[in-house]
Amino acid sequence: MLAADVKQQCPECQSTDLREDSQRAEIYCAHCGVVLDEFQIDQGPEWRAFDHEQRDKRARTGAPSTYTISDKGLSTIIDWKNKDSNGRNIPENNKAQMQRVRKWNKRLRISNAGERNLAFALGELDRESSSLGIPRSIREDAAKIYRDAARMKLIRGRSIESMVAASLYMACRRNNIPRTLDEMSDVSSVSKKQVGKNYRFLSRELKIKLRPTSPSDYIPRFASKLGLSGMVESKAIEIINKAKSCGVLNGKGPTGIAATALYISSILLGERKTQRDIAEIAGITEVTIRNRYKEISEQVDLGVSL
């Protein structure tokens, strides 16, 4: 995640591929190398811990603020344990009072319709992210996108589930670990068409422009699910690059190209997988694999036939 005060676009080449170098405390453009910001402050602790017990003893503050919680994790939470600040047990006659205080504290954290909407949406975002195995940093980015949409009143008149799915889909694409619309539809119980429609709406209104998804981005995930080796992954990416240089990929779905490249490379390296197995993982049909293979084989010398 980049600092909030740093521009999200390089002023020299207008690239949005900005990287953070934690060792040099710099933010730079990966395209032209210009340094956008330096002397970044390390937000982490000044101490080190080598196990959970040591971390608990040395920590002096709570968890860091996060976009994935409606109040950003800054509010006070009264623990369910009936103990005071010194760790002593609360007397029995005060436990009912503590329960009332705990209840009202929970109610006051979400006091209006906007906060209730946000709390429900972020809970839904966490559920969908867990189902898809999406990393924490991507969840933060998706929560930021949803908050921006809510602040601009783009959520009104649209279902929360579909806007959450669209925000998560956009965050995944922006961070180069794309998920398909079919996967988003499966975990959100919203139609693929609706997720795509809301994604385009958010992209237009928030002025977030993303490059088309590359088939190579899907290779590691598909190969992992199929139990294929790193050599097969590398060969599949090589096949995709050769097909791209020949212009074969123009207008073709990235998942179909990725699945076909994996199928070809698995045969070449002796780790053969059936078309059905690969098609199920990629969410496409076996016919699509055969069609993409025919188109690639006409332009690229693969040394294999189906």
N, C-alpha and C positions, 0 to 999 in steps of 0.2 A: 504494500500500500504506500502511495506517495504522500508526502506532506500536503496538507490542505492548501497552503499558500503557494505551492509550486504549480505553474501552468501545466496543463495536461497535454500540451502540444509544443514541439520544438520550434522556437522562433526562427531558426535558420532554414530548416528543410521541411517544416510542418509535419514531421513524423509524430505519431502518437506512441511509438515504441520507446518509452522512457524506462530506464533501469536505475535501481538503487544499489550503490556500492557501499556496503556497511563498513568495510575495512578502511576506506578512504573518506567515509562520511560525505559522499557526493551523490547527486542525482544527475545522470547524463543521458544523452540521446544515443540509442543503440545504432541508429542509422548513420549519423555524421560525427558522433563523438563529442559534440559540444556539451560542456558542463552547465547545467541549468541552476544548480544550487550546491553549495558546499558548506562545510562546518555544520552538518546536521547533528542535532542533539540525539544521543542514544536514550530512548525512553525506558530502557530496561533497568533493572536494579544494579547497584554498584557492587553487590556481593555475588558470590557463587555458591551453589548448593549441589550436592552430588546424590542426594536421595530425597524422597518426599518429606521425611521427618525433619531433615536439616532445613529444607525450604520453609516448612511451617514455622520453625523456630526463628528464622532470620527475617521472615516477611514482617514488615511494619505497616503495610497498607492493604487495602482490599484489592479485588481484581481490577484490571484496567477497564476504561470505558469502552463500550462496544456498540456498534450500530444494530446488532442482532437482538438487543433487548429494548423494549419500548422506551424505558427511561434511561437508556444507555448504561445501565448498571450503576447509576450514581445515587439511587435512593437507598434508604436504610431498610434492611430486612430483619425482622425480629425472629430469631431462631426458635424452633419448636421446643428446644430444651428449656426447661423452667429453671434457669440459673441466672444470677445477677452478673455484673461486670467483673466481679472478683472470682467467679466460678462457684459461688456458694449456691446451694439449692434454695429456691423460693419457698416460703412457708405454704402449707396446704391451703390456708384460708385466702391466699392471694393468687392462687392458680386460675380461678375463674376470671378474675380481673385481668390477668395477663392474656388470657384467651380472647377477651373482648378487645383489648388493645391491639393484639395481633390481627384480629379480624378487621378493625377499622383502619389499621395501617395498610392492609392489603387493598381495601376499598379505595382509600385516598390516593394510592399509586396510580389507579386508572379511574379518573373522575369524570371524564366527558366522552362523547361519542368518538371524537378523533383519536383519543388515546386507546379506546376499546378496539377501534378499527386497526390501529397500528399493532397492538398487542396480539390480536388474532392473526394478522397477516404475518408477523414475524414468527409466531408459533408454527404457522403453516409452512413458512420458508424453511424453518429448522427441520421440520418433518420431511419435506421433499428433498432437502440437501442430504439428510441422513440416508434416505432410501437410495439416492444416486451415488453416495460415497464422495460427495464434493468437499474439498478441503475448506478449512476455516476461513482462509483469506478470501476465497471466492464468495462465501456466505456474507462476509462483511461488505464486499462490493455490491452484491445483489441487494442487501438491506439498504445500502446507500442509494442505489437506483430507485428502490421503492419509496424511500423517504422523500427523495427529490420529486417523484411523481405525485406523492400525497401533498407535498408543500405547494405544488403548482396546480392542485385540484384536478389532476388527470384521472383519479380513481373513481370519481363520482359517475354513477351510471354504469359502471362495469363491475363484474364480480371480482371479489378479492382473490379468489383462487387463480383465476386466469391472469390477473396482473402480477401476482407473485411468481407464477410459472414463467411469464414473459420476462420479468426482471432477472430471474435465475438463469434463463436461457441466454439473455444478453450478457450477463456477467461471465458465464462460461465461455462464450465466444470471444469476449474482450480479453480474457486471460489465456486464450489458446488451449483450453481443455474442453472442446465443444461436446455437448450432448445433443442428440437428435430431438426433433419435435415429437416424434413418437414416444420417446422415453419421458419427455416432459408431460405428455398427455396421459401416460400410464400412471404416473405418481400423483398427478394433480386432479384426476377425474374430470378434466376439461378437454374438449375436443382439440385435435391437432390444428384444425383450421382456426379456432379461436385463439390459441396460444400464438400462432404465427401472425394473426391480425393485430393482436395487442403488442407483440414485439415490434412490428413495423410502426405502430402508433407511437410507442415510447421512443423509438429511434428517431422519429421525425420531430416529436415535441421536445425531447431533451437534447436534440442535435448531437446525437452520438452516432458517428459513422464508423462502421466496422467493415473490414475487408472480408471477401468471401472465404468461407471455411475451406481449408486445405485438406485433401484426403489423408495427407501424412499425419495430421493431428489425431486421426482416429486409430492409426496403426498400433501404437503401444497398448491401448485399452483392449482392442479386439484380440490382439496377439496374447495378452495376458489371460483373457477369458478362455481362449482356445488352448492354452498351455504350450504355446510355441516359443522357440528359443529366440535370443537376441539376434542371431544370424539371420533368421527368417524375417524378423522385423527390418533389419538393415537392407536385406535384399528387396523386400516389398517397397521400401522408401526409394530405393534405387530404380525400381521399375516405374514407380509413379513419376519420378523426376524425368526419366527418359520419355514417358508418354506425354508429360507436360511440355517438353521441348518440341515434340512433334505436333502439338496442338490437339491431341486426342481428347483431352479433358474438358474442352470448351463445351459448356451447356450440360454437363453430366453431373449427377448427384455425387457428392464426395464419399458417402458411405458405400455406394456401389463400386466406385473405383478402389477404395481402400480394401473392401472385401475381395475383389478380384485380384488385386496385387498380392494379398496374403495367400490366396488360393494358389496362385502361380508359384510364388516363392516357396510355399510348403512342399510343392511337388518337386521343384528343382533341388531342394536341400534334403529330400528324403523324410520329411515330417508331414506327409500327406494328410489333409483333412478333407472330408467330403463337402460337396457344395451345400448340402443341407445344413451341416453343422455351422459353416461359416455364415450362411444366409440367416439362420436363426439368431446368431450373435449380433449381426449387423442390422437386423430388422428389415431385410429385403427378401426378394424371391430368388430362387435358383435360376430362373430365366434371366434375371438382371445380370447375374454373374456371367452367364454364357454370352449374353449380348455384349457386355463390357469386354470380355476376353476376345471376342471376335474383332471388335474395333481396335483394341490395343495390339493384337497380334498382326494386324494388317500393316501397322506402322513401325512396330518394334520387334526386333528379332529376339524371341523369348527362348527358343530352344526346347519348347515343350508343346505338346498338343493334347487337347482334351479327349 
